[in-house]
């Protein structure tokens, strides 16, 4: 996938732009949303990442990757208790 190649060469902004377009074309693709959320976290676009993560968790409430990413997003905002609560089983 073009987006993954862009990420590997450090062009995260371009990868995010490409993924945003794909998400518009395939709005029900939860995996695309999750990948975009990962990149948004890397780009420090935490609010956008959290919106995407919430959508993924709504569709797949037991998705461990989404919950882990949610914890990372919360930790980046120094919301330590919320981050820990997200990943505590």
N, C-alpha and C positions, 0 to 999 in steps of 0.2 A: 504494500500500500504506500502510496506517495507520502502520506502523512508520517509514516514511521521512518521513512528515509530522511525526511526533513528534520525530524527529531534527532536522528542519529548524527546529523551534521550540525546540530545546534541551532537550527532555524525554527525554533518553537513558535514564534509569532506567525510564520508562514504556515506551519502545520495547523495551528489553531484556526487560521483563516480558512484553510482547506476543509477542515473538519466541520466548521460552522456551516459551510455551504452544503456538505454532505448531510448534516443534521436537518437542514431545511428540505433537502430532497427526500430524506428518509426519516421523518420525524418519530417513527415508532422504533427505530433501531437503538435499543438501550446500550449496546456495546459501544456505539459511536459516541453517545452522550458521556459514557464513562471515560473513554479515551480523551475526549475533549476536556472533561473535568480535570483529568490528570495534568494535562498541559496547562490549563488555566491556573492550577495550583503552582506549577513551575514558574509561570509568568507573574505570580503574585496577584492574580485576578480572583481573589478569594470569594467575593460575593457571587461572581458568575459561576465559579466552581461549585459553591454550595447550592445554588439553584439547580444545577445539573445533577449533582449528587442526590438532592432531594427527589428529583424526578426518577432517577434510577432506583432509589430505595422504595419509592411508591410502587413502581412496577415489579421490583424484585426485593421484597423486604428482608430476605435472608442472605443477600449478596455480601459476602465477606469482603470482597475487594472494594465495594462501594463504602462499606462501613469503615474500613481501614483508611480510605481516602478522606472520608468525612472527619475522622479523628485527626488526620494530618492537617486538614484545613482549619479545624478548630484550634489545634495546637499552634498553628502559624499566627493565630490571633491571640495567643496566650490564654486561651480558655481551657486550661489544663483539666479541670474537673469534668467538663463536658466531653473533652477528648477521651479521657479515660473511661467515662461512662459509656461512650459509644462502642468501645472495643471490649468492655468487660462482659463476660458471658454469664 
